[in-house]
Amino acid sequence: MTNRLFAYEPSLINLTTPSGLSPWEGEISIFHRFYGSVLNSPLETVFGMEAGANVGLGMRLQTFDGLELKASYISSQKTFTAGNSFSWYLPYFFLHTQLDLQFFTFRSTLTERIGHFYTSLAWRTDPIFNLLTPALVVAYDGYFQRLELGAGLHLKIVQFLSLVIEFYPFELYEAFLFNLQVRCALGLRTLGEGNFELRTLYNFRARVSFHMQNSGENLYDSMFSKVTDEQLEAMKLNTGTQRMDSTLVGSNIRRYSRLQLLVEVLQRVWRMLEEEGDEQKYQDDFSAYIQGTSGQYCYRLKGDLVSYFSAIGELMHKLVEELKAKYKEHKSYQVLKRVFTEHFELKHDSGNGGDPKIEVKEGKSLSASSMQSPDDLEATFRSKKGEQSRGYVVNLTETCDKENELQLITKVQVAPNVTDDQSLLVGGIGDLKDRTGVETVWTDGGYNGPAAEKVMRDQEVEHRTTAIRGSKPPSSDDRLKLEEFEWETDEEGKPVKVVCPGDQEVEVIAGRKEGRFAAEFDDELCAACPFSDRCPAEALKRRPVRVLRLNTRAAQVAKMGTFGQQ
């Protein structure tokens, strides 16, 4: 049997290729892979043995022609797999094809196991010149919900000795192998160093996400802060002055039309019902929506779409009510309920105690925070400077002291893209103050506002802006602006004193209405002032004063503008 094992099929290391076993033939395989590189000090590490090893045991059995059963165990994360495959031969193209479906379970923590499925479609040719056998594999990983692609080449050198080449077109994998900047950041100084396994990256991402969902702790943010604080100390950088700005980033999601999104949600509810064995009860309700993909459903539609929206609304309302008792904790049900609330509304007839009427909301009434995709529930919609974005806003803070030889990013914040810049400042300034001792923060005008003013006072951080957002005085551009006055405010941000451009300093008094204030300037001094014709203060008829009226918000904006001009 030994010669047959070497001869019955050309095989690859990581790619599952079409089987060459005959009916009722089987194979038991044992592999032992060292984690260390064979090229990194091979004599000292005994060809990478010191770094440990991953051991696996596998079994394959061809039952009937083309049908194969398989199972395996891998020591890494104590992974078990079981599945089957079906292979067939296309003689016209000299091509062997195999469809593979595997179920796997692995230990994600010390006590919890996670299971899912993996399916692939593979092709390989007959040996070319009895030497070369190329192979191509397209696979879908149900756990990571991503499509994967691999290619391989089996080169026979002599009997019992072959060269195997495999290729995986993943950007990060390629960057690890060939990008010198990436390798230098990882501490790898030569191309022969390091060992990289793609599944390690996937497992790492999954465990970090699992930890975040269960504990609320963002390990990426914690590690970033720790490393940055160490760099700031080591490089002796001044952190007293920093600047903050934001940008939009798109989510890697499909762009659905409104109708397609609703159908996609219904299809996922149907799959939920299938998993629980409840699909028969709703077979007639779903029949129109499960004949193909959501995109195919929309493509076949003709005429006015209002009736289709109404029918979906009726079905969604029925499902929300009837499935609540059993499925209220299920993700698909929660998505269904959210989408129904966002796109439809119930109208109750005050004179009729019957069922409520379901109306479709107009497109312009949909909130920007409404769900954009069932695959990313936090992504939101935003239009900024004429550009539309579905995803998130990233807020960055960095040092900007002129004496620093280089500047470092000190904080990264990510939030749905409908989040206001002011909210990002409020949410991040406390951590920045504690970690870096920041004294002055420069931003654009989008970050100012009452909440920002209060938190900056509480943290004793000066806020300076390069542009102002807020109400403009109802005067011509030639008149003096409020930010050209010097304002003093109390702890609550209310104005208490003002100095005009003509150097008159007066108290600011409260008006009759809450939040309104007035400053009274001497009319004789104002008449002799070179800025008299441009002053926004208005003269009173009954008293020799000129009055400047404003509210709390206008004073706060004006004070910010004073900082921005310095």
HELIX and SHEET records of a PDB file:
HELIX    1   1 THR A    2  ALA A    7  1                                   6    
HELIX    2   2 PRO A   42  THR A   45  1                                   4    
HELIX    3   3 MET A   49  ALA A   51  5                                   3    
HELIX    4   4 SER A   76  LYS A   78  5                                   3    
HELIX    5   5 GLU A  171  PHE A  178  1                                   8    
HELIX    6   6 LEU A  180  ALA A  185  1                                   6    
HELIX    7   7 LEU A  198  SER A  215  1                                  18    
HELIX    8   8 LEU A  219  MET A  235  1                                  17    
HELIX    9   9 ARG A  258  GLU A  276  1                                  19    
HELIX   10  10 GLN A  280  TYR A  282  5                                   3    
HELIX   11  11 GLN A  283  PHE A  286  1                                   4    
HELIX   12  12 SER A  294  TYR A  299  1                                   6    
HELIX   13  13 VAL A  306  GLU A  322  1                                  17    
HELIX   14  14 LYS A  324  TYR A  327  1                                   4    
HELIX   15  15 LYS A  331  HIS A  343  1                                  13    
HELIX   16  16 GLY A  363  SER A  365  5                                   3    
HELIX   17  17 ASP A  421  THR A  436  1                                  16    
HELIX   18  18 GLY A  445  TYR A  447  5                                   3    
HELIX   19  19 PRO A  450  GLN A  459  1                                  10    
HELIX   20  20 LEU A  482  GLU A  484  5                                   3    
HELIX   21  21 ASP A  523  ALA A  527  1                                   5    
HELIX   22  22 SER A  532  ARG A  534  5                                   3    
HELIX   23  23 THR A  552  GLY A  564  1                                  13    
SHEET    1   A 9 GLY A  26  PHE A  34  0                                        
SHEET    2   A 9 ALA A  53  GLN A  62 -1                                        
SHEET    3   A 9 LEU A  67  ILE A  74 -1                                        
SHEET    4   A 9 THR A  79  LEU A  90 -1                                        
SHEET    5   A 9 LEU A  95  ARG A 107 -1                                        
SHEET    6   A 9 ARG A 113  THR A 125 -1                                        
SHEET    7   A 9 LEU A 132  ASP A 141 -1                                        
SHEET    8   A 9 ARG A 146  VAL A 158 -1                                        
SHEET    9   A 9 LEU A 161  PHE A 167 -1                                        
SHEET    1   B 5 THR A 380  LYS A 384  0                                        
SHEET    2   B 5 GLU A 387  THR A 399 -1                                        
SHEET    3   B 5 THR A 241  GLY A 250 -1                                        
SHEET    4   B 5 THR A 440  THR A 443  1                                        
SHEET    5   B 5 GLU A 462  THR A 465  1                                        
SHEET    1   C 2 PHE A 344  LYS A 347  0                                        
SHEET    2   C 2 LYS A 357  VAL A 360 -1                                        
SHEET    1   D 3 THR A 380  LYS A 384  0                                        
SHEET    2   D 3 GLU A 387  THR A 399 -1                                        
SHEET    3   D 3 ILE A 409  PRO A 416 -1                                        
SHEET    1   E 6 GLU A 486  THR A 489  0                                        
SHEET    2   E 6 PRO A 495  VAL A 499 -1                                        
SHEET    3   E 6 GLU A 505  ALA A 510 -1                                        
SHEET    4   E 6 ARG A 516  ASP A 522 -1                                        
SHEET    5   E 6 VAL A 545  ASN A 551 -1                                        
SHEET    6   E 6 GLU A 538  ALA A 539 -1                                        
END                                                                             
